[in-house]
Amino acid sequence: MNQQADRLVPSATRDSDWWRGAVIYQIYPRSFQDSNGDGIGDLLGIAQRLPHVASLGVDAIWISPFFKSPMKDFGYDVSDYCDVDPMFGTLADFDILVQTAHRLGLKVLIDLVLSHSSEDHQWFRESRQSKDNAYANWYVWADAKPDGTPPNNWLSIFGGSAWQWEPSRCQYYLHNFLTEQPDLNFHEPEVQESLLNTARFWLDRGVDGFRLDTINFYVHDAQLRDNPALPPEKRNPITAPAVNPYTWQNHLYDKTQPENLAFLRKFRALLNQYNAAAVGEVGDDQRGLEILGEYTAGDDLMHMSYAFELLSDKVPTPDYITEVMNKIAEVAADGWVCWAFSNHDVPRHVSRWKLSDGAARCFSTLLMCLRGSVCLYQGEELALPEAEVAFEDLQDPYGKRFWPAFKGRDGCRTPMVWEPGHQNGGFSQGHPWLPVSHDHLNRAVSTQEQDPAAILHHYRRAVAFRRAHTALAKGDIRDLGTEGSILHFVRTHGDERIFCAFNLSPDPASMAMPEGNWRQIGADLGSAGAAPDGNLHLGPWQPALSVRVP
């Protein structure tokens, strides 16, 4: 195909480093745009709304799973890796989406869920039948203990044991998530090859790369050793809520095994053939950044890895951000981080951190100045708060399991709001799968487009500012420090030096400018300049951005 031939042009003729510092817009397809009135977003709906995404100035889109699935976990339980679920459309619709994105200058990343499949996948339907069929070893099977209990103490992120009894084999199978999501056995070479072929299928179809779900869950300890207990004072609930006893274990053996690196190298070698890139999601409460550093070191593993530190409930104070950045410098100096404040799994950050409009603007500017790539979650550019979803409207099994202590993920997954005067915010002409939040309607895209002071325009300016300065997109970070409520650092690339300071407080604050000749930039982002006394006097939630003048 011409498209494929174009993708195999030697990388020297193209920007093989396009992913470094890229701004990626995450689309949750069920909730972005419904094109056929069934109340569920779809691929043609995404294609219809891509001009809005392109208008933000972002580099790429990341589309959450749209593969065939029984939807027990809304697409993260895949029953056919190489086809589109009918609720989202067809492969032809996907081709239209990719062509539209490329025409608008957007690269396309899709979400591959390789650690586990659906129980409805043909591989598992065969595997569970007996111990001697062609797929018998494609999933993680183990005998019961002599007393009939599970093989070890591993727990599921979604609650309870990570093992489910299968009467047909008289064995347990491993599921790190729902019981309907059996874990694939990466110790089986045929499994690895089949999953690589899955990636190849989509690369041949024109995608520019992948977001890889739960990459440190791929390989389990072959000896099935018990995880040790974790003392209460060391529990750090990031990948699971505090009410879930999953956080009570030190997960040494159910994930993050050394054999995983060999598979990631195979995956990277395949990506290199297409000049494609991948961002991996590392889920670990204790060693997340260290694993991130291991998985992105050098040029033969992951291009970048998704960090959870700014997806937590902890409000990012100057001291906390400095702590995180220093830790990255220590354990991931040769790696590359992908930052996000919000996604489809956590409450929206405007609500999570209780941000005012001014604070939301300041944090959006900060995000564009951090070292690493960036993910924006649909609706983030509108400063959408977390939606309230009544129990009777809940769809997420995670929320139903732990309600009301943990309300699940539906509050960040409600439909995108496009037009306040149209049914369901312009998302659908039918009954939406989750209710449209009334609190969102006055923040709809069309409303903010008409308001020059709306935060939507601020996001566009912040993305443009990042793209205008190579030091922000691809450079190093130096001289990181705090001055009271002010976080400050310098981004460098070649001869370009950009000083960044952020008053992360509702109160005014001051600090001295660093030595040298600096010129104020970013005025349209509310940036302050140095006063005649040589100091910065920052108002509440105000940034200060300056470029070094030779």
Buried (B, 14 or more C-beta within 10 A) or exposed (E): EEEEEEBEEEEEEEEBEBBBBBBBBBBBBBBBBBBBEBBBBBBBBBBBBBEBBBBBBBBBBBBBBBBBBBBBBBBBBBBBBBBBBEBBBBEEBBBBBBBBBBEBEBBBBBBBBBBBBBBBBEBBEBBBBEEEEEBBBBBBBBEBEEEEEBBBBBBBBBBBBBBBBBEEBEBBBBBBBBBBBBBBBBBBEEBBEBBBEBBBEBBEBBBBBBBBBBBBBBBBBEEBBBBEEBEEEEBBBBBBBBEBEBBBBBBBBBBBBEEBBEBBBBBBEBBBEBBBBBBBBBBBBBBBBBBBBBBBBEEEBBBBBBBBBBBBEBBBBBEBBBBBBEBBBEBBEEBBBBBBBBBBBBBBBBBBBEBEBBBBBBBBBBBBBBBBBBBBBBBBBBBBBBBBBEEEEBBBBBBEBBEEEBBBBBBBBBBBBBBBEBEBBBBBBBEBBBBBBEBBBEBBBBBBEEEEEBBBBBBBBBBBBBBEBBBBBBBEBEEBBBBEBBBBBBBBBEEBBBBBBBBBBEEEBBBEBBEEEBEBBBEEBBBBBBEEEEEBBBBBBBBBBBBBEE
